[in-house]
C-alpha cells in the first residue's frame, strides 16, 4: 500500500513538473486531468473529434489566439492567428511527430509528411511537374471524366435525394489515377488500390482515438496494425507493378512517340515526370512514396471540396443562378468541352469554390514540430513540442467581417470586401510547405462543375449537414442532393 501511495505521489509530482507553464508560454486549456491531460476529450469517434477541435479553436481564439493542451506526456500548442501561424509554418518545417509516425509506412518520404531536409530536395525536383503546360495536357482527361459523371448521374434525375459523394469520390480517384499513372493501372488494380487506401487511412483514425496505441511498441501488436499492414502490402504491390510497367514502356518507346490505347497523343503523367528525374535523383522507393502522396492528396481534398460545393450550390438558388449565367456566357449556351482559356473566365465559379474552402475547411488544422523557440505576438512556443495551426480558426477570424459565418461567394469578387491580411485564406494550407497541387485541384474542380452545372440543376439543404473529422472534414449525414436535367426543364 505504501508503495502504491508513493507511486501515486511521484506521478502527481511528475505531472505537476512536466505541465508547468513558463511565463511567456501560451495558457493551458482548462480541464486537464493528472497523467492523461486532455486526452479524454478525444476518446470517441470522428464526430466527437470535430466537436472537440471546434471547442479548442473557440478557446484559442478567445485567449489571444494561442493555447496549449496535453495528451499524456505530450504537449501541443494551438495557434489561430494568421500571422502567427504563417510564422510558425515558415520557421519550423518539420511536420508534427504524429503525422509522420502514423503514415510513414505508406507515404514514407512523400512531400506531405517527409522530414524537412527530404521535403526541400523533393519539392525542388517535383515543382516543374506541376507547371501550367503540364497541367494543360490533362484537360482532355478532365473533360472525359466530367462527361463520365454526367452519364452516371442520369439514373438519379428526378428521383429525389441521393448521396452524390460516392459518385464524386470515385470520379476524382479515377482522374488522379489517369493523370498520375495513366492506363498502366488496370481496373482490378485500381479498385484494390482505392479500397486499401481508404482502409489504411481509417486505421490511422482508429489509432488516433486510442491514446494507448500511440507508442509504436504497443501499436505493433494491435489488430488495427495487422489490418494496416495488409493494406500497405497491397498498395506497394500495385504501385511497384505500375512502376515496372512504366520502366518497360520507356525502354520500348521514346517518350516523344508515346500513344494511348486508341493511338492518340499520350500526355506525360506524374509518374513519367518523376521517372525522368532518374540518374540517382529519386529512387524507386522515393517515386513510390511520392505517387502514393499525390494520389492521396490529389483525389480526397478535391473530391471533398466538390461534394461540399454541390451541397452549398444546391442550398443557395441565387448562387446557382449566377454560376449558370456565367457558364452560359463562357460556353455560348453549348455543352462543349472546357478549354484552357475558359478556366480564367470562370470567375464566379472560382469564387464559389474558394468560399466553399473557407466555409468548410477541408483540413481544419496542420501540424508542425517546434524544433526551435518561436516568438509570436503575445507568447513564445518552446522547442521540443508539437503545434497545431488551426486553419479553421483562421477562416473564422473576425477580419473576414460580420458575415464571417455566412456562405457568401460575392466577397471574393471585390478586393475591398476581403481581409487585407494575405495570410487570411489558407484553403491550400500556408507558408512554403503549402499544397503543390493547388492549380491542378482548381482546374479539375472547375472542369467537373462546369459540365455538371450546365446539365443539371441541384437542390440541397446544407443546414442538415452533420460533420466528422478523420483525415479531412467530411459529411456524415444531411449531405444528400437531388438533381433535375436542364434538358427536360
N, C-alpha and C positions, 0 to 999 in steps of 0.2 A: 504493500500500500504506500509506504514511504517513497519507494522508487517511482511509483506512478505519479505521486504528487510532485516530486522533484522534476520528473519529465515534463509534466504539465506546466510548472512554473518556468522551467527553462524554455519551453516552447513559446510561452507568452512573452517572456523577456526577449527572445529572439525576434518574435513578430514585432514587438514594440521597437526594437532597434532597427530592424530591416525597413519598417514603414515610416521611419522618422522622416520628416519633411524639412529640408533645408529652407531657409527663409526666402530664398529667391526662386524656389521651385513653384510650379502650379499647385493650387489647392487640391486636396484629395476628395474624390467623390464621397458623399456621405454614405453610411451604411455598411462599411467594411466589417467582415467577421474575422475573428482571430484565425490565423493559419491559411484559410482559403480566400480571404479578402472579399472581392466582389464576384468571385467565380460562380456563386449561386445564382446570380442574375441570368446567366447564360444557360442554365440547365433547362432543357425543354426542347422544343422544335424550332424550325426556321421562322415560324410566325412570332414566337417569343423573341428570337434573336433580333428581328426587325423592330419589335416593340422596345426592346432594351436599348438598341442603338439610337432610336428616336429620343428616348429618355436621357441617355448620356449626352446626346447632341444638345438637347434643350438646356441641361445643366451647364454644359460647357459654354454655350452662348450667353447664358445669364451670369457667368462668373469669369468675365474677362476673356472669353474665347480660348482658355487653356485650363485643363484639369489633368488629374492622374487617377488611375484606379489600379487595383491589384487582382491578379488571377493566381492564387497560390503565392509562390515566391517571386512571380514576375510582375514588374511594374510597367504599366502602359501610360504614356502621355496621350492626351487627345487635344487636337488643335482645330479650331473652326474659323479663325481669322484668315482671310485670303492671302494677305501679305506674309503673315507668319508661316502659313502652310507652304507658300512658294519658297520662302527662305529655307525651311527645313528640307524641302524636296530638292533644292539645288545646292545644299550643303552636305546632306547625308544621302548618298546614292545607294547605299545598301538597303535592300528590302528587309522588312521585319523578319526575325528569325523563324517565325511560324510559317509564313507563306512559302519560303524556300524549303523548309523541312517537310511540309505536308505535300509538296508537289515535285520534289526532286527526282523521284523515280520515273515520272512520266516526262516532265518538262525539262529536267536536268539543267543544262546551261542555256536554255532558251531566253530570249530577251526579257520576258515578263518577270522572272524571279531569279535570274542569274546573279552571281556576285558582281559587284561594281566593275572590277577590272575586266571581267569577261564581257559584261554588257557594253562597255565603252568600245571594245575591239569589234564585237559583233555588230553593234549599231552602225559604226562607221562603214563596215563592209556591206551591210544589208540595205542601208539607206537608198542607194541607187536603184534597188529593185522596186521601189515604190515611187519612182518618178512618173510624171504625168504621161509620158509617151508609152511607158509600160502599161499603165492603168487604162489608157485609151484602147489598148489592144484587147481588153476584157469586155468592152461594150457589147459586142455580139453575144457573149455569154450572158451578160446581164439581161439583154433583151429576150433571149431564148428562155431563160429561167422565169422572167416575168410573164411571158406568154404561157408558160407551163402552169404557173399557179392560177392564172385566169381560167384555164381549162379545167383545172382541178376544182376550183370554187364553184363551177357551174352547177354541181349537184346540190349546192346549198342555197341556191337562189329561191327566194320566196318561201323558204321552209322554216322561218323563224330563227331564233338564236342558236348559234353553234360555236364551238371552240376553234377559233381561227388560228390559235397558236401552233397547233400541230402541223398545219399547212405551212405556216411561215418558217418554223424552225427547220422542217425538212428541206424547204426550198433553199434557205441560206446555207445549210450544211452541204447540199449538192453544189451550190455555187462556189463555196470556198474550196471544195474538193476539185472542181473543174478548173479553178484559177490557181490552185496550189499544186495539184497533182496531175491534172488533165485526165485523159482516158487510160492512164496507166493503172488506175484502180478500178476493178470490176465491181459489178453491182453487189455481189455477195460480200466482198471485202468491205465495201462502203457501209453496208448495213451492220456488219460485225464491228467495224470501227466506231460507228456512231453509238451503238449500244454500250460498247466497252467504255467509251469516253464518258458517257452520262453516268454509268455506274461508278467509275473511278472518282468523278467529282462528288457524287453523292456520298461515297465513303469518306471523303475529306470532311464533309459537313458533319457526318455522324461522329467523326473523331473530334471535331471542334466542340461539340456539345457534351463530350465526355472528357472532362479535365484530367481524369486519372489516366487517360490514354495519351496525353501529351508526351511523356517520356518515351523515347524510342524503345527502351528496354522492355517496357510493358506492352507497347503497341504491337510489337512484332509477334506476340503470342495471341493476339485477338483474332476473332473471326472476320472482323472488318478488314484487317490487314491481309488475310488469306484471299478474300474476295478481290481486294485491290490488286494483289499480285497477279491473279488470273487475268484481270483487265489489262495490266501493263504488258503481260506476255502477248496478248492479242494485238494490242496497239503497236508494240515494237515489231511484231512479226509482219503486220500489214505494211507499216512504214518501210521496213527493210526490204520487203518484197517489191514495193514500188521503186525504191532506190536502185535495186538490182536491175529492174526493167528499164529504168531510165539510163543506167550505165550501158546496157546492151544497145539501146536505141542510139546513144551518142556514138558508139563505135561503128554502127552500121550506116548512119546517116549524118550528113553535115547539117548543122543547125539551120543554115540558110535554106535547106531543101525540105524541112520538116512539113509534113502534111497531116491533116487529121484523117479519120477513118473514111470520110467522104471525098478525100482528095483535095480539100480546100486548104488554104494557108492556115498554119497552126501557130497561134501566138505562144511565146515563151511564158511558161507558168513559173511560179515562185521557186519550185524545186529545180527547174532548169537554171534559173538565175543563180541560185545558191551553189549549184554544181559547177558553174563557171568560175566560182571562187576557189577552185581546186588548187593544186600545187602547194598543198600543205596549209592553206589559209583556214580551211574548215575541214574537220574530219567527218567521216560518215556519221559518227555519233552526234557531232555538233549539228550537222544538217538535219538529222532526225529530230533532235531536240527543238530546233527552230521550226521545222514543219509542224510538229505537234503543237507548238505555241501559236503559230499562225492560224492553224485550223481551230484551235480552242477559242482564241481571242477574236478571230475573224468571223465566226458564224454566230456565236452566242450573243455578243453585245449588239450586233446589227439586227439580229432577229428580235431581240428584246425591245429595242427602240421601236422597231416597226410594229410589233404587237401592241405596245402601248400607244403609239401614234394612231393606229387604226381605231382603237377604243376612243381616244380623245377626239379624233375627227368625227367619228360617228355620234359622239355626245354633244358636239357643237355644230349644228347645221350651218350657221353663218360662216364658220371657218371652212367647212367642206365646200360651201358655195364659192368662196373666194379661190380655193385651190382649183376647183373645176373651171372657173372662169380663166384662171391663169393657164391651165392646161389647154383649154380651147384656143387661147391666143397663141401659145407657143407651137402647138401641133396643128393649127389650122383646122380644127374640127375633125381630124383624121385619127386613125389608130396606128399610124406609122411608128416605126421603131424610134427610140431616143437616139440622138446623135451627139457627138461631143460638144458641139456649140450650144446644144439645148440646156446642158446642165447649169451653166451660169445664168440662164434666163429664168430658171425656176426659183425665183427669189422668195416668193411667199411659201412655197413648199419647204424650202430650206429653213425658213423662219419657224415653220411648224415643227420640223424635226429638232431644231435647236431648243425650242421651248419645251418639247417633249423630254429632251435630255436634262433640261433644267428642272422641270416639274417632277419628273420621276428619275432620280439619279441612278443610272444602271449599276454603277459601282459606288455605293454610298461612302466608302472610305478606301484609302490606300495606306499601306503600312511602310514604315521606314525604321531602320535600326539606327539609333543615335550613337554614332561612333566618335563624336566629339561634342563638347559643350556647345549649345546653340543659344545665343542671346536673342530672345524675342522682345516684343514691345513691352510686355509687363512682367516677364519672368525669364527663367533660364532652364532649358532642358539639359539634364546631366547625361554625360556619356555612359553607355552600358545598358540603356533601356530601350524599349520599343516605343514607337509613336504611331498613332492613328491620325491621319489627316482626314478630317470629316468633310468630304466633298458635299454631302447632303446639307450640312450646316452652312457651307459657303453659298449654296444655291438658295438658302432661306435667309440670307443676311438682309437686314433692313435696307441696305444700299440698293436693293432691287426695287424699292419703292413700296407704297402702301398696298399694292396689289401683288406682293411677293408670293402669296399663297393662291393666286389665281392663275389659270392657264390662259395666257394672252399672247399669241404669236406676234401681234402687232408691235410689241415692244422692240422687236428685232428690226423693224423697218425704219426706225428713226433713232439715230445715234443719241439724240438728246434724251431719250427715254431709257437708255441703258446705263448701267453703272459706269462711272469714269475709271474705276479701277480695272486694269487689264487682266487681273487675276480673278475676277468675279465669276467667269464662266469656266468650269472645269469638266465639261462633258466628255472631253478626251483626256482626262487627268491633267497634270500640271507639271511645270518645270521641264528640264532637259530629258527626263525619263518619262515623257508623255507617250501617247499612243502613236506608233509609227504608221499605222494604217488608217488614219482618220480620213484621208482623201478617198481611199478605197471604200471605206464604210459609207461615206456620204453619197458616193456615186452609185453604189449598189442599192441603197435605200431609195434614192430618188428614182432610179430606173424602175424598180419594182412598183413603187407607189404611183408613178406617172402612168403606168399601164393599168393597174388595178382601179384607180380612181377615175380614169376615163371610161372604164367599162361598168363599174359597179357603184351604187350609192350605199353608204354604210349607215347603220343605226346601232347605237350602243348607249350605255349609261355608266360613265366612269365612277359615279358615286357609289356603285355597288362593289367596287374593287376591294378585295382583301389581298394583302401583300405578304410575301415572305422574303427572307434574305438568306440565300445559301451562298453561292459564289457571287451571284448578282441579285439585284432586286427583281422579283418575278411575281406575277399574279397567281393566286391560288384559286379564287372564285370571283365571280362577278365580271369576268372579262369577255363574256360572250358577245358576239356581234351578229347582226342579221344583214343580209345584202339583197339589193334589187338590181336587176340587169337594166342598165340605162337603155338598151336597145328595145326593151319592152315597156318603157315608161311613156 
